[in-house]
Amino acid sequence: MTFKIAMPSCPYGEVLSQKYTCDGQDMSPELSWSEPPASTKSFILIMEDPDAPRGTFVHWVLYNIKPEVTGLHENIEKSETTAEGFAQGFNDFGRIGYGGPCPPRSQVHRYYFYLYAVLEQPTLKPGLRKQDLDKILKDRTVKVVSHMVRFGRNYQVNKKD
């Protein structure tokens, strides 16, 4: 069994659609995963930009995802608790929920969606920050997988035919 995560709209390492960014509709993309460890009690999703000018920038903190869940639909609402019962925390924009890529002009950044399978019951209070979850991520993670996409504002990708 291999725990994996995917983004149907954007293969690993490819350029993210503008609709998921600050220049578009700023909506969260669809994600799916499979074959988590059997001991998983819940999932925590963190989206980060390691290329930000002042160090790693957190774009999304989503947790209390029950172990039977195998993905997220596009455009998760930006509320402390979602319709599905997931809790969301503050991103580094200072807002609850997803905050799409918004790098400085003419720079291409990498964005990582980290999915942690953890030994933590899905009962954490909403409104936490990534640093509030660090102890769980360090001490209670069974396995972590990631999916990386790229985005640059006013950036054109030249693809070979």
Phi, psi and omega in degrees: 000134178234114177293128180214156178232147180215158174239106184306327183276349185206106178299159181309130176082354182274175182275127180290141176300141181301334183297339180267012186239176178293342178272353181241228182270355177053041178257151179289145179278162174289139176228149175221154178213163182211160174054051176289161176302143182299333182278000182299129176259334175192172177241150172234131179246129176233130174249127183226153173245104180283353184262006181298146184304327183255022181106179185305131182247127181270124181260339184200136175229110183229131185209185188061034177274118185295152186295340179277351179287137182239014178171174179234136176284163176295147172065054173298132182298151183266072180227160181300319177235127182277169178302330180279353181092007177284148175261145176238148179248186180277136172269179182282359169279350182086016182241157175281139174091194184289134171233110187293166177307140180205057185290162175304149180306144176067014175245142175255127180244159174260142179233124182251130171259109179261125176248117181259126170269117188237161178265046183234127178298147182282065183230018181286145180290148177292165174087015179278162173254166180305317182297335175290336181263355186304320181295318177297314182298324181281314189261341188240008180279129175275314181201151176230141175233161181217158175225127183248136173231166180239155173202140174219136180284136185058034183252128179254136178259127176264115181253143176281140179283000000 
